């Protein structure tokens, strides 16, 4: 049986959101990498790949659990990421685990405090996340930790391959739609720096909601 795929009539809209949310900065050496916990194990795999290239001396994996990850990572996202990274060759001494954050803001707030407690100076950091979480992660980090120069990256996979690796197109589309909404909602609430949403992204977002991809939207009234 073929793997589930994005419906053909939605592909252009999904690609529009996917491309908008990806930042994929040119990679350069940083003081620390910050791997944001989620359902996606590629974050830890990619962290190991970049560690092997000597781009950073330490990686912080941050994240407790969400309802969507507790079954997959029952001991917490960051704990499981650590194990995945170690299996891929990262030494335990180069990994810091922040196991309590339950949202993106807490990922950065708790990581900042943990690194301060450890006496680790940070002037430049690399955010590692799900491919489509990059823009939202960046806007949050810049609001909460503006003195740091942040780069963003994620596993280098085209949309089709990524969806196949996750095995659930609806989940990916729902998350893309939810992250698009959060860019505006969180900026309005003071949790992130504002981002201009291009017209084609707004139109794609609206069409995907109309098509029923709304499970990750948050109430706004």
Residue pairs with C-beta under 8 A, 6 or more apart in sequence:
3 164
3 167
4 163
4 167
4 168
4 169
5 160
5 163
5 164
5 169
6 14
6 159
6 160
6 163
6 169
6 172
6 173
7 169
10 173
10 207
10 208
10 211
12 204
13 203
13 204
13 207
13 208
14 159
14 172
14 173
14 176
14 204
14 208
15 159
16 200
16 201
16 204
17 132
17 176
17 177
17 180
17 201
17 204
17 205
17 208
18 131
18 132
18 159
18 176
20 135
20 180
20 198
20 201
21 131
21 132
21 133
21 134
21 135
21 136
21 176
21 179
21 180
22 131
22 132
22 134
22 135
22 154
23 134
23 135
23 138
23 152
23 153
24 134
24 152
24 153
24 154
24 156
25 151
25 152
25 153
26 151
27 50
27 53
27 55
27 126
27 151
27 153
28 55
28 124
28 151
29 54
29 55
29 56
29 124
30 55
30 56
30 124
30 125
30 126
30 151
31 56
31 57
31 120
31 121
31 122
31 123
31 124
31 125
32 56
32 57
32 58
32 59
32 60
32 115
32 120
32 122
32 125
32 126
33 47
33 50
33 51
33 55
33 56
33 58
33 59
33 60
33 125
33 126
33 127
33 128
34 59
34 60
34 62
34 107
34 108
34 111
34 125
34 126
34 127
34 128
35 43
35 44
35 47
35 59
35 60
35 61
35 62
35 78
35 81
35 85
35 128
35 129
36 43
36 62
36 63
36 104
36 107
36 127
36 128
36 129
36 130
36 133
36 137
37 43
37 61
37 62
37 63
37 64
37 69
37 73
37 76
37 77
37 78
37 81
37 101
37 107
38 63
38 66
38 69
38 77
38 129
38 130
38 133
39 66
39 68
39 69
39 72
39 73
39 166
39 171
40 130
40 166
41 80
41 81
41 84
42 130
42 154
42 155
42 157
42 165
43 81
43 128
43 129
43 130
43 154
43 155
44 61
44 80
44 81
44 82
44 84
44 85
44 88
45 84
45 85
45 88
45 155
46 128
46 153
46 154
46 155
47 59
47 61
47 81
47 85
47 90
47 128
48 84
48 85
48 88
48 89
48 90
49 88
50 56
50 126
50 128
50 153
51 59
51 85
51 89
51 90
51 94
52 89
55 126
56 126
57 94
58 94
58 95
58 96
58 120
59 85
59 90
59 94
59 95
59 96
59 128
60 95
60 96
60 97
60 98
60 111
60 114
60 115
61 77
61 78
61 79
61 81
61 82
61 85
61 95
61 96
61 97
61 98
62 78
62 97
62 98
62 99
62 101
62 107
62 110
62 111
63 69
63 76
63 77
63 78
63 81
63 98
63 99
63 101
63 102
63 107
64 76
64 77
64 78
64 99
64 100
64 101
64 102
65 73
65 74
65 76
65 77
65 102
66 77
66 102
68 171
69 77
72 80
73 79
73 80
76 99
78 97
78 98
78 99
78 101
79 97
79 99
82 92
82 95
82 97
85 95
86 92
86 95
96 114
96 115
96 118
98 107
98 110
98 111
98 114
100 106
100 110
101 107
101 109
101 110
101 111
104 133
104 136
104 137
104 140
105 140
105 144
105 191
107 137
107 140
108 140
108 141
108 144
108 145
109 144
112 122
112 144
112 145
115 122
122 148
123 147
123 148
123 149
124 148
124 149
124 150
124 151
125 141
125 148
125 149
125 150
125 151
126 150
126 151
126 152
126 153
127 134
127 137
127 138
127 141
127 150
127 151
127 152
127 153
128 153
128 154
129 137
129 152
129 154
130 154
130 175
131 154
131 155
131 157
131 162
132 172
132 175
132 176
132 179
133 154
133 179
134 152
134 153
134 154
135 152
135 179
135 183
135 195
136 179
136 182
136 183
136 186
136 192
137 152
138 150
138 152
139 183
139 186
139 187
139 192
139 193
139 194
139 195
140 186
140 191
140 192
141 148
141 150
142 150
142 192
142 193
143 190
143 191
143 192
143 193
144 191
155 162
157 165
162 172
163 169
163 172
166 172
170 213
173 208
173 213
174 213
174 214
174 215
174 216
175 216
176 208
176 213
177 205
177 208
177 209
177 213
177 214
177 216
177 217
178 215
178 216
178 217
178 218
179 216
180 197
180 201
180 205
181 205
181 216
181 217
181 218
182 192
182 218
183 192
183 195
183 197
184 195
184 197
185 218
185 220
186 192
187 193
187 194
187 195
197 205
209 217
